[in-house]
Amino acid sequence: MNDYDQKNRELQIYFIRHGFTKGNEEGRYVGRTDESLSETGRNKLSEIVWNATYMTPNVILVSPMKRCIETAEIIFPGRKYTIVEDFRECDFGQFEYRNYSELNGSLEYQKFIDSNGMAGFPGGESPNLFRTRCQKAFLETLENLKACNEVKSVAYVVHGGTIMSILEAFSEPHRDYFNWQVKNGEGYCGKLFIEEKKIFSLKKLSDF
């Protein structure tokens, strides 16, 4: 590969949010809670596998949480994957594993809602620190990918917040954090220009 090709190197990139857990189905804040996929989550992922035969990444990068590991093993059976510790979901502190009906009436939760989520999670991880953590981890994976010229595509099997953090920072054209929300078991596909550290032509996987 010559210098020009290296500077303009393009990879296919996939972002996949893990399948449903029991907490997801109940609308809970599932952050540090390390729960497995629910039966519904597994069944829906099996449907995705049937429709996702076009996804043949050379590299698969996964959050350390059970729900992401199990998702990767269902979508890419028998494939090796690499755990990236800093792709784990945010720690929701006092809100962890609680849902709206349980938090409704709490002054701390109302403050959080009124701030559009930027007030942070009492006793938990700051939203800004969480986003920075995910973005830094993503850049570190790019450095590793640069060293592997044979890699043509990469898949990230992670959390909704992780995807939103990365795409907020590296999407082109830029869209804000909350514009990148994605349902469980769904995600995005795009073109990563590795030297520019930008992701173009993003589409939802459901559009394929």
C-alpha positions as CSV (number, residue, x, y, z in Angstrom):
1,M,0.0,0.0,0.0
2,N,1.5,3.4,-1.0
3,D,1.4,6.6,1.1
4,Y,-1.6,8.0,-0.8
5,D,-3.7,4.9,-0.3
6,Q,-2.7,4.8,3.4
7,K,-3.8,8.4,3.9
8,N,-7.1,7.8,2.1
9,R,-7.7,4.3,3.5
10,E,-11.4,3.5,3.8
11,L,-13.0,0.8,6.0
12,Q,-16.6,-0.4,6.2
13,I,-17.7,0.2,9.8
14,Y,-20.7,-1.3,11.7
15,F,-22.1,-0.3,15.0
16,I,-24.4,-2.7,16.6
17,R,-26.3,-2.2,19.9
18,H,-26.7,-5.3,22.0
19,G,-30.0,-7.1,22.1
20,F,-32.7,-6.7,24.7
21,T,-32.2,-7.6,28.4
22,K,-34.9,-7.9,31.0
23,G,-34.0,-4.4,32.2
24,N,-34.3,-3.0,28.7
25,E,-37.7,-4.5,28.3
26,E,-38.8,-2.9,31.5
27,G,-37.4,0.6,30.6
28,R,-34.7,0.5,33.2
29,Y,-31.4,2.4,33.3
30,V,-29.1,-0.6,32.6
31,G,-25.5,0.6,33.0
32,R,-23.1,-1.2,35.3
33,T,-25.6,-4.0,35.9
34,D,-24.1,-6.9,34.0
35,E,-27.2,-8.9,33.0
36,S,-27.5,-11.3,30.1
37,L,-29.8,-11.1,27.1
38,S,-33.5,-11.9,27.7
39,E,-35.2,-14.6,25.7
40,T,-36.9,-11.9,23.7
41,G,-33.4,-10.4,23.0
42,R,-32.0,-13.6,21.8
43,N,-35.0,-14.4,19.6
44,K,-34.8,-11.0,17.9
45,L,-31.1,-11.2,17.4
46,S,-31.6,-14.6,15.6
47,E,-33.9,-12.7,13.2
48,I,-31.1,-10.2,12.6
49,V,-28.6,-12.9,11.9
50,W,-30.8,-14.1,9.1
51,N,-30.8,-10.7,7.5
52,A,-27.2,-9.7,8.2
53,T,-25.2,-12.1,6.1
54,Y,-23.7,-9.0,4.3
55,M,-21.8,-8.1,7.5
56,T,-18.4,-9.8,7.2
57,P,-16.1,-7.7,9.4
58,N,-12.4,-8.6,9.6
59,V,-12.3,-7.3,13.2
60,I,-15.0,-7.4,15.9
61,L,-14.7,-5.2,18.9
62,V,-17.0,-5.7,21.9
63,S,-17.9,-4.1,25.2
64,P,-17.0,-6.3,28.2
65,M,-20.6,-6.5,29.4
66,K,-22.4,-9.9,29.1
67,R,-25.2,-8.4,26.9
68,C,-22.7,-7.3,24.3
69,I,-20.5,-10.4,24.3
70,E,-23.6,-12.6,23.9
71,T,-24.9,-10.4,21.1
72,A,-21.6,-10.7,19.3
73,E,-21.6,-14.5,19.7
74,I,-25.1,-14.7,18.2
75,I,-24.6,-12.3,15.3
76,F,-21.1,-13.6,14.5
77,P,-21.1,-17.2,15.6
78,G,-17.7,-18.8,15.9
79,R,-15.8,-15.6,15.3
80,K,-13.0,-14.2,17.5
81,Y,-13.6,-10.8,19.0
82,T,-11.6,-8.4,21.1
83,I,-13.0,-6.9,24.4
84,V,-12.5,-3.1,24.8
85,E,-13.0,-2.3,28.5
86,D,-13.8,1.4,28.0
87,F,-16.7,0.7,25.7
88,R,-18.8,-0.4,28.7
89,E,-22.0,1.5,29.4
90,C,-22.3,4.5,31.7
91,D,-22.7,4.0,35.5
92,F,-26.1,5.5,36.2
93,G,-25.5,5.8,40.0
94,Q,-28.7,6.2,42.0
95,F,-30.7,5.7,38.8
96,E,-29.2,2.3,38.1
97,Y,-31.7,-0.4,37.2
98,R,-34.6,1.8,38.0
99,N,-37.3,3.0,35.6
100,Y,-39.4,6.1,35.1
101,S,-42.2,4.9,37.3
102,E,-39.8,4.2,40.2
103,L,-38.0,7.5,39.8
104,N,-41.0,9.7,39.1
105,G,-41.3,12.3,41.9
106,S,-37.6,12.3,42.8
107,L,-36.1,15.8,42.8
108,E,-32.8,14.5,41.6
109,Y,-34.5,12.8,38.6
110,Q,-36.6,15.8,37.8
111,K,-33.4,17.9,37.7
112,F,-31.9,15.3,35.4
113,I,-34.9,15.5,33.0
114,D,-35.0,19.3,33.1
115,S,-31.3,19.4,32.1
116,N,-31.9,17.1,29.1
117,G,-29.7,14.6,30.7
118,M,-26.7,16.8,31.3
119,A,-27.2,17.2,35.1
120,G,-25.6,13.8,35.5
121,F,-26.4,10.7,37.5
122,P,-26.2,11.2,41.3
123,G,-23.4,8.9,42.6
124,G,-22.7,7.8,39.0
125,E,-20.5,8.7,36.0
126,S,-20.7,12.2,34.5
127,P,-22.2,12.2,31.0
128,N,-19.2,14.2,29.7
129,L,-16.7,11.8,31.2
130,F,-18.6,8.8,29.8
131,R,-18.6,10.3,26.3
132,T,-14.9,11.2,26.5
133,R,-14.1,7.7,27.7
134,C,-15.9,6.1,24.7
135,Q,-14.4,8.5,22.2
136,K,-10.9,8.0,23.5
137,A,-11.3,4.2,23.4
138,F,-12.5,4.5,19.8
139,L,-9.4,6.5,18.8
140,E,-7.2,3.8,20.4
141,T,-8.9,1.2,18.2
142,L,-8.2,3.3,15.1
143,E,-4.5,3.2,16.0
144,N,-4.6,-0.5,16.1
145,L,-6.5,-0.7,12.8
146,K,-4.0,1.5,11.1
147,A,-1.3,-1.1,11.7
148,C,-3.3,-3.8,10.0
149,N,-3.5,-3.0,6.3
150,E,-5.4,-6.2,5.4
151,V,-8.4,-5.1,7.5
152,K,-11.2,-3.9,5.3
153,S,-14.1,-3.8,7.7
154,V,-14.8,-3.6,11.5
155,A,-17.8,-4.1,13.7
156,Y,-18.4,-2.6,17.2
157,V,-20.9,-4.5,19.3
158,V,-21.5,-2.1,22.2
159,H,-24.2,-0.1,24.0
160,G,-26.5,2.6,22.7
161,G,-24.7,5.3,24.7
162,T,-21.3,4.2,23.4
163,I,-22.6,4.4,19.8
164,M,-24.1,7.8,20.4
165,S,-20.8,9.1,22.0
166,I,-18.7,7.9,19.1
167,L,-20.9,9.2,16.3
168,E,-21.4,12.5,18.0
169,A,-17.7,13.1,17.8
170,F,-16.7,11.4,14.5
171,S,-19.8,11.5,12.2
172,E,-19.7,13.5,9.0
173,P,-22.0,15.5,8.6
174,H,-22.1,16.0,12.3
175,R,-25.2,15.2,14.3
176,D,-25.6,15.7,18.1
177,Y,-25.6,12.9,20.6
178,F,-29.3,12.3,20.9
179,N,-29.8,12.2,17.2
180,W,-27.9,8.8,17.1
181,Q,-30.3,6.9,19.4
182,V,-30.8,3.3,18.2
183,K,-33.0,0.5,19.3
184,N,-31.7,-2.7,20.9
185,G,-30.3,-5.1,18.3
186,E,-30.1,-2.4,15.7
187,G,-27.3,-0.1,14.6
188,Y,-25.5,1.8,11.8
189,C,-23.2,1.1,8.8
190,G,-20.9,3.6,7.3
191,K,-17.5,4.4,5.7
192,L,-14.6,5.1,8.0
193,F,-11.8,7.2,6.6
194,I,-9.1,6.1,9.0
195,E,-6.6,8.9,8.7
196,E,-9.3,11.6,8.8
197,K,-10.9,9.9,11.8
198,K,-14.3,10.6,10.2
199,I,-17.3,8.3,9.5
200,F,-19.3,9.1,6.4
201,S,-22.4,7.7,4.6
202,L,-24.0,6.4,7.8
203,K,-27.2,4.4,7.4
204,K,-29.3,2.4,9.8
205,L,-28.7,-1.3,9.4
206,S,-32.5,-1.7,9.0
207,D,-32.2,0.2,5.8
208,F,-30.2,-2.6,4.1
